[in-house]
């Protein structure tokens, strides 16, 4: 005689024969906040196009300015973003795997790019990937106000050592 498993009324079993789908892993969408990006025009133009969902313009901007990016890592990060914009997760992962994250240098939109790409590819929330400097509204000054505190960077990064004060010359 075959025994039936008992379950609570209304509960679902992942292997139930009633056609129920098993639970799915949460998917995260590639989305970016819109803001002022003129502080770093090379990365900023690519970011602005991606934030608008304009994948071809983002790729064109990246191709034209990649040699002028602040950090070589940012080229891989932004290329991964272009691939996600184009819905090519495999190519995005290949680029993202080349990124060695050392922080965003306090630039809000580079930090947001890191979190957006990482969220999709790692299957984690953006919040789990650290906190970014505040988004700067379009049309305002391109630099955040000085707070006297260093800008937060995603995940854990080593603290920068302060530059020595130059000695006066006589």
TORRO-563913 format. One line per 5 residues: number of its first residue (from 1); their letters; for each residue z, x, y of C-alpha. Coordinates in nm, 4 decimals, decimal comma, always signed. Layout:
BEGIN
NUM) A) Z X Y | ...
This chain:
BEGIN
1) XXXXX) +0,0000 +0,0000 +0,0000 | -0,0968 +0,1354 +0,3422 | +0,1662 +0,1409 +0,6156 | +0,0833 +0,0418 +0,9713 | +0,2336 +0,2233 +1,2638
6) XXXXX) +0,4328 +0,0003 +1,4890 | +0,3930 +0,0271 +1,8621 | +0,5426 -0,1469 +2,1539 | +0,3584 -0,4626 +2,2613 | +0,0898 -0,3837 +2,5190
11) XXXXX) +0,0923 -0,0082 +2,4499 | -0,2331 +0,1710 +2,3737 | -0,2932 +0,4371 +2,1154 | -0,5419 +0,7169 +2,1931 | -0,7044 +0,6678 +1,8526
16) XXXXX) -0,6989 +0,2899 +1,8670 | -0,9979 +0,1143 +1,7211 | -1,0057 -0,1408 +2,0029 | -1,2536 +0,0643 +2,2059 | -0,9968 +0,2025 +2,4497
21) XXXXX) -1,0869 +0,5378 +2,6042 | -0,8409 +0,8230 +2,5633 | -0,6672 +0,9369 +2,8835 | -0,8865 +1,1603 +3,0983 | -0,7995 +1,4707 +3,2932
26) XXXXX) -0,7870 +1,3987 +3,6676 | -1,1006 +1,5122 +3,8513 | -1,0873 +1,6523 +4,2012 | -1,3726 +1,6082 +4,4477 | -1,5123 +1,8829 +4,6680
31) XXXXX) -1,4268 +1,7718 +5,0203 | -1,3492 +1,9614 +5,3381 | -1,1756 +1,8587 +5,6613 | -1,3903 +1,8729 +5,9746 | -1,2775 +2,0870 +6,2654
36) XXXXX) -1,3645 +2,3652 +6,5094 | -1,5204 +2,6619 +6,3262 | -1,6505 +2,8747 +6,6126 | -1,3770 +3,1384 +6,5681 | -1,5875 +3,2927 +6,2898
41) XXXXX) -1,9434 +3,1817 +6,3484 | -2,0856 +3,3290 +6,0245 | -1,8440 +3,1597 +5,7858 | -1,7998 +2,8719 +6,0314 | -2,1639 +2,7617 +6,0265
46) XXXXX) -2,1666 +2,7533 +5,6464 | -1,8361 +2,5644 +5,6406 | -1,9537 +2,3092 +5,9007 | -2,2685 +2,2321 +5,6988 | -2,0635 +2,1940 +5,3784
51) XXXXX) -1,8101 +1,9675 +5,5525 | -2,1036 +1,7413 +5,6476 | -2,2450 +1,7542 +5,2929 | -2,5610 +1,9360 +5,4084 | -2,6076 +2,1681 +5,1098
56) XXXXX) -2,9521 +2,3132 +5,2023 | -2,8373 +2,4085 +5,5544 | -2,5183 +2,5607 +5,4151 | -2,7210 +2,7759 +5,1722 | -2,9626 +2,8773 +5,4485
61) XXXXX) -2,6748 +2,9724 +5,6804 | -2,5060 +3,1674 +5,4018 | -2,8259 +3,3563 +5,3168 | -2,8793 +3,4475 +5,6838 | -2,5235 +3,5676 +5,7557
66) XXXXX) -2,3627 +3,6844 +5,4290 | -2,3790 +4,0502 +5,5358 | -2,1658 +3,9654 +5,8422 | -1,8820 +3,7813 +5,6650 | -1,5298 +3,9117 +5,7301
71) XXXXX) -1,4683 +3,9875 +5,3644 | -1,7100 +4,0294 +5,0704 | -1,4881 +3,7870 +4,8741 | -1,5690 +3,5141 +5,1225 | -1,9388 +3,5326 +5,0300
76) XXXXX) -1,8526 +3,4429 +4,6676 | -1,6107 +3,1732 +4,7814 | -1,8615 +3,0077 +5,0148 | -2,1426 +3,0414 +4,7587 | -1,9175 +2,8608 +4,5108
81) XXXXX) -1,8729 +2,5903 +4,7765 | -2,2498 +2,5549 +4,8161 | -2,2863 +2,5180 +4,4394 | -2,0167 +2,2486 +4,4322 | -2,1937 +2,0703 +4,7173
86) XXXXX) -2,5059 +2,0762 +4,4974 | -2,3000 +1,9431 +4,2019 | -2,3548 +2,2662 +3,9998 | -2,0064 +2,3331 +3,8672 | -2,1220 +2,6062 +3,6238
91) XXXXX) -2,2768 +2,8175 +3,9001 | -1,9739 +2,7502 +4,1229 | -1,7395 +2,8765 +3,8533 | -1,9466 +3,1946 +3,8054 | -1,9176 +3,2718 +4,1786
96) XXXXX) -1,5505 +3,1718 +4,2005 | -1,4660 +3,3998 +3,9072 | -1,5726 +3,6934 +4,1294 | -1,3296 +3,6033 +4,4087 | -1,0196 +3,8193 +4,4433
101) XXXXX) -0,8159 +3,6107 +4,6855 | -0,6259 +3,8121 +4,9444 | -0,5729 +3,5373 +5,1980 | -0,7687 +3,3738 +5,4760 | -0,6730 +3,6083 +5,7617
106) XXXXX) -0,5136 +3,3030 +5,9270 | -0,8469 +3,1189 +5,9567 | -0,7862 +2,7521 +5,8735 | -1,1322 +2,6722 +5,7377 | -1,1498 +2,9744 +5,5067
111) XXXXX) -0,8155 +2,8643 +5,3645 | -0,9449 +2,5069 +5,3267 | -1,2571 +2,6367 +5,1484 | -1,0362 +2,8275 +4,9042 | -0,8267 +2,5186 +4,8349
116) XXXXX) -1,1267 +2,2814 +4,8006 | -1,3180 +2,5070 +4,5608 | -1,0052 +2,5987 +4,3635 | -0,8996 +2,2366 +4,3370 | -1,2252 +2,1339 +4,1706
121) XXXXX) -1,2636 +2,4357 +3,9452 | -0,8991 +2,4664 +3,8405 | -0,8423 +2,0909 +3,8149 | -0,5416 +2,1089 +4,0467 | -0,4491 +1,9408 +4,3725
126) XXXXX) -0,5232 +2,1224 +4,6966 | -0,1523 +2,1160 +4,7799 | -0,0778 +2,3155 +4,4646 | -0,2968 +2,5957 +4,5987 | -0,0865 +2,6632 +4,9066
131) XXXXX) -0,0669 +2,5559 +5,2661 | -0,3277 +2,6287 +5,5314 | -0,2993 +2,6785 +5,9061 | -0,3559 +2,3504 +6,0931 | -0,7123 +2,2248 +6,1312
136) XXXXX) -0,8345 +2,2868 +6,4850 | -0,9947 +1,9735 +6,6359 | -1,3631 +2,0002 +6,7315 | -1,4103 +2,0894 +7,0961 | -1,0696 +2,2483 +7,1422
141) XXXXX) -0,9975 +2,6155 +7,1701 | -1,1156 +2,7965 +6,8591 | -0,7887 +2,9816 +6,8156 | -0,4579 +2,8254 +6,7116 | -0,1695 +2,8541 +6,9565
146) XXXXX) +0,0570 +3,1542 +6,9064 | +0,3742 +3,0503 +6,7314 | +0,5220 +3,3931 +6,6713 | +0,5100 +3,3230 +6,2969 | +0,2433 +3,4527 +6,0616
151) XXXXX) +0,0010 +3,1909 +5,9313 | +0,0641 +3,0681 +5,5791 | -0,1876 +3,1627 +5,3136 | -0,2601 +2,9948 +4,9826 | -0,0591 +3,0977 +4,6787
156) XXXXX) +0,1443 +3,4139 +4,7009 | +0,0008 +3,7072 +4,8911 | +0,1777 +4,0309 +4,9761 | +0,3174 +4,0390 +5,3262 | +0,1235 +4,2557 +5,5638
161) XXXXX) +0,3017 +4,5585 +5,6967 | +0,3238 +4,5678 +6,0752 | +0,1052 +4,8191 +6,2561 | +0,3017 +5,1067 +6,4071 | +0,3324 +5,0963 +6,7842
166) XXXXX) +0,1091 +5,3642 +6,9336 | +0,2872 +5,6466 +7,1094 | +0,2180 +5,6705 +7,4834 | +0,0074 +5,9665 +7,5902 | +0,0890 +6,1738 +7,8939
